[in-house]
Amino acid sequence: MRAKHAGIISGYRGARRFLCCVAVALFFLVSTTDALELAGFSLGYSAAKPLSVKTPVAMGVSSFGFCNSVGGVAFGAVARPLDGSQIAGIDYLPTAPDGQRLVLQVRKDQETRRIVVNEYDWVVIPTALVADSNQDALVTYFGELVDEKEEERLSERDADIVNYHPALADTFLGLRVMQADLLAFHPIGPLNFTEGGVGFKAPGEALRDESQNHQAMEKIQSVYSAGDVRSYIICDVKDGVGFRIADNGSRIEFVGKPYWLCWKTTKDMNEIVDEIEKDETFVKRVIAEMSRRLGRDSSLNASDVERLLEDPRHAALLQQIAEEIRDKYIDERYFKRLPEVSDQLSKIMEQEQGGNPPVYQALTKTMHYAALFRHVKKTCPRDFEAFVTKIRYKNSDPRVRTPTVLIPLPGSF
């Protein structure tokens, strides 16, 4: 499992302390569905918060706060033409067969071509809505449930909580991107979801035998485990996304692969936590910033802070400020990106198709089409707005309810 941060500064009440989510509760059963199955795991569907992060991934990958809180998958590239072509229009034909509904008008060499994009709705619709949303973060396993007490109870069972971009929640593409986040190290990576004992897949996909996936996964894990990696973000910040018109103007072709940007902290997180707790300057920075935001002429004292913490709004603000300053503190001293390991892991992922080809391919399509639609949004905004209006409330097959909780079954791993 990727390590999670040991705690966060929760405020100042005479002494520094950290907010720790310690679950001490009775055994708790998660509601599950019989439709979707994954060997060795219980899938839960508890109400979860939507993933909402406005920081662009290109900025966030240099920050401990972004990498440690989002983790997961974040794509923000705008596709760039590699052959002088320009997207001049876009349309969606709802009565056409699935896989032939997306139509682009492409201008190249003073000629406009009409290209029917051979891609299914389960990819097209969510990625277009992602592009329309102005949010790069797609999936995180550092998620939160609506019910905090339920989340605490589940933590005792080593549950992972998943939060999704709203455009990916309850979509098959969301299911694939959720699984893609764990390809490098987790038992879920090489597995196939099933329904009624039969492999669960979308149009255009071909599942591979899990034994082959496990063999590929061993190669991937050897690179990951040797890299002294704390975590990573799957992103598009290395080379971005390019496109060209191929096959005599009949097909759009993409360039660019998902990039596993790996990072670590140069000290153990428990040591960092201890250091921050003992650092008087850290506390002073938090209090000074709180004073500034409240419009005070002088810094708050301990008694002032005690009174403010009685108001939930002020307590939340103090918590937010403490987290922001904590993240800067770690960025300045301990946060380190690992470019060599990132390159090696991304390369083996491409070679081995992530250890699970349909998952890796869906991840790659998410990156490509989200970037393409951002390009269209930029070059012909009115057409893009009309296109999004057509698809916004349209469902795509296969229908799926994306799990928000994954719990390993006892004795499975």
WORA-V143679 format. One record per helix or strand of 3 or more residues. SS is the DSSP state (alpha for helix, beta for strand). FROM is the first residue (numbers start at 1). LEN is the number of residues. If there is no record, write none. Layout:
SS&FROM&LEN  SS&FROM&LEN
This chain:
beta&8&5  beta&16&4  beta&41&4  alpha&57&4  alpha&64&6  beta&86&7  beta&102&7  beta&111&7  alpha&121&13  beta&137&4  alpha&148&8  alpha&172&9  alpha&210&17  beta&231&5  beta&242&5  beta&251&5  beta&259&7  alpha&269&10  alpha&280&14  alpha&302&7  alpha&312&22  beta&335&3  alpha&339&13  alpha&353&3  alpha&357&23  alpha&381&11  beta&405&4
